[in-house]
């Protein structure tokens, strides 16, 4: 094992002033600007433009600079990212809170946990509330990290990449990844799993929450209804609408073999609508 390195430096995201991105010029109280934003949401996706004065510990690579979820400029603006963070759980019909609780419960009794792709900090807060002693949150977007820190001022949130976290070998005994992998190209997902194996202690747990394949690949309306009632049709329409360029490749993955190739043993793999929860353990 390599000598322990210092953890990545912490930043007080809650007090950090971030620069405006181009979507922040819109006046959401102005009807014409609201129409323009709606046209962007429902229009053709365009590359993300980062403000020239936005500073990163680890600059996001091109695969991240896309308008995921149809958000104009993706996860890189103050106002739209804040609005999305507030509206996401609503759009998911309240199902994210129980998903985060399930992930947190599956990670216990881990004492030191990394929330990878923490976004606005929902899973990190759930982990802390569930009694995990030390929780870190990692995300590439400073705008999301600022929201996470404002909601949990004493949280340990750092800017970085899932495939290159910057932590020492065997730093954590648990890793949670909520709605992360379906937003990664397959080669990056492989790199992430290699990185997770490196920073997890032997016997450490990895718990992954993802959109269920049922609302994507089930086309029989009767079977779809049996899986999730009327809301199953809603989640199927939502999955068809939002921009997720890598989601089909993720769902076609043989999860058990993929985990095994990277040194993990599959514990459970459960799918319902709208979520799939995968739990694995790092082999000694």
N, C-alpha and C positions, 0 to 999 in steps of 0.2 A: 504494500500500500504506500502511496506517495505521502510525503510529509503534509500535515494539515496546513492549508493556506488560509489567510484571513478571508472572512466573508466579504462579498461585494459591499462597497460603502453604501450606507443608508442616506437617503435624501428626505428632507422635510417637504414632501410633495404638497401638503395642504397649504403651505405658505408660499410655495413657488409660483411665480407669475409666468404663465405660458403664453407664447405669442398667438395672436389670432391667425387662423387659417382662412382661406377665401370664403368658406361657407359662413364664417362668423360675421360677414358683412351684411347678411340678410337681416331684415327687420321683421321679426315674426308677428308683430302687431300690424304689419302693412299687408293688405290683401294681395297686392301684386307680387310681393316677395313670397308670400305663401304659395301662390300659383307657380312661381318659378321653382321653389323647392319641390313641390309635388311633381313638376315636369322632370326634375332631375332624378327623383326617386323612381319614377315609372319609366324613365328614358333609358338610353344606352349607357352602359357603364363606361367610365373613363378612368385613366390612371390617377393615383393619388398625388397631390402636390404638397410637399412639406414646406412649411415656412422656412425661409432662409436662416432665421435666427433661432430655430428650434434645435436644442442640443440633446445629444444622446450619449449614454454610456456605450451602447451597442446599436449602431444604426440599423434600422429594419431593412432586410433584403427585399428584392423586387416582389417575391411571392406574397409578401404582406401588404404591399402598397397597392391594394385593390379595394374596390367599394363593396366589401362584404356586406351582406344583409341590405343591399340597396341604399346604404348611407352615403350621401354625397361626400366625397373625400375620405370614405372609410372611417377608421378610428382616429382620425387626426384633425379634429377641430374641437373647439370648446363647446359651443352651443348644441350642435347636432349629436355629439357623443353624450353629452349630459342628458339630452332628451331621450336618446336611445336607451341609456342606462335606466332611466325611469320607466320607459315604456315596455322594455323587453319582458319583464315578468308579467305585465298585463297581457301582452300579446300571447304569452305562453299559458294563459288562463290559470295562473296561480300554481302551475305544476313544478316550477323551478325550486321553490322552497322545500318541498318534500324530497326532490332529487338531491339537493345539496345536503339535506339531513341524512339521506341514505348513504351518500358518499362519505360523510363525516363518521357515521356509525360504523361503516365498513373499514375505516382506517384506524379505529380504536383497537388496541390501546396505544397506538403510536403517540409519542411524546414530542417529536420534532417533525413537522410536516411542511412540505412545500406545495403551495397551490400554484400550478403552472398554467399560464394563460389566465391569470386571476381576474382580468377585466376590471370592473368596478368594485371587486372585492367581496362578492356575495358568498363564495365558498369559504374564503379566509375568515370572514366574520362568523360563519356557521361553525367552523372548526374551533375557533377561539371560544365561542359560546358553549361548545360541547365538552370543553375541558382540556383540549390539547394545550400543552405547556408552551410550546414555541411554534409559531406559524409564520412562514414567509410567503409573500405573494410576488410573483414575477410576471411581467407583461411587457410587450414591446412599445405600448402606447403611453407616453407621459400624460396624455389627457385622461385616459382611464385610470391611471395610477393616482392622479390628483383627486378624482372622485372617490376612489377606494380609501385614500388617506383621510379625506374629509369625513367619511363615514366612520372610520376607525382610526382616530388620530395617532394612537400608539402602535399601530400595526407596522410590520416590517415589510415594506413594499419596495421592490427594486425594478429598474428598467433593464430588460435583457431578452434573450431568446431561449426558447425551450430546448433547442438543439445544442446550446452552448451557454449553460447557466452561470458559469464562473464560480461554482461552489466546489469545495474539496471532495475527494473521494469519500464515500460512505458518510456523508454529512447528515442524511435524513433517515428516519425509519418509516416514513410514509410519504407518498406523493399522491395528490389529487389532481385530476385534469378534467375540468368540467367544460364540455363543448369546445374542446381544443382540436382533437385529431382530425375531424372532418373538414377543418379549415387549412390543412397542411397537404402539400404535395407528398406523394408516397415516399420519395427519397428522403424528404425532411422528416417524415414520421419515423422512418427507420433510424435516422440520426438521433431523434428525440429519445427513442427507446434505448439506444446505446448509451446516451447521456444519463437517462434515468437509472439504468443498471449501475453506472459508475458512481452516482451520488447516493444511491440507496445502500443501507447496511444489509448484510446477509439476512435473509428472512423478512426484509422490509416489504411493505405492501404498496402496490400501485392500484388505484381505483380510478376508473375512467367512466365518465358520464357523457353520453352522446345522443344525438337524435336517433330514434328507432328506425330501423330499415322497413318496418311494417308500413308506415305511412308513405313510403316511397315506392316500394316494390309490390305492394298488394293492390291489385287493380279490380278484384272482385268486390263490388259494393256491399254485398251481404257479409262476406268475411270481414271486410273493413269495419262494418258496423259492429260485428261481434267483438272485434278487438278493442274498440273504443267508443262505441255509440256515435252520436251525432258529432261529437268533437273530433272524431277520427277524420271526418271529411274536411273539417276546418284545418287540421294539421296537415292533411295531404295538400290542400290548396296553398297553405302557407309555405310548405316545402317546395312547391312548384314555382312560387313567386319570388322568394328571396334568392339573391345571388350567392351561390356557394359553389365555386368552380371545382372543388376537389371532393365533394361529398359522395359522388357515385363511386369513385375509386376507393374511398375509405370503406364503404359498405360492402364492396366486393372482396375485401380482405378476409382471408382465413385467419381469424383472430387467434385461435389456439396455436396454430403453426407459427404465426408471426411472433407471438409472445415467446414460444419455445426457442425459436431461432435466436432470440436476444437474451436468453438466460432467465426467462420467467416461466412460472407454472400457473396455468389458468385455474382459478378457484371457482369462479361462477361467471355466467354470461346470461343476463336476463333482459328480455325485450318485452316492452308493452308499448302502448301509444300514450305519450309521444317520446319516451326515453328508452335508452339502452344503458345498462350498468354492467361494467366488466371489472372484475376484481382478480388480481394476480399477486403472486409472491415471488420475490427474487430468490432464485435457487442459490444455495450455499456454494 
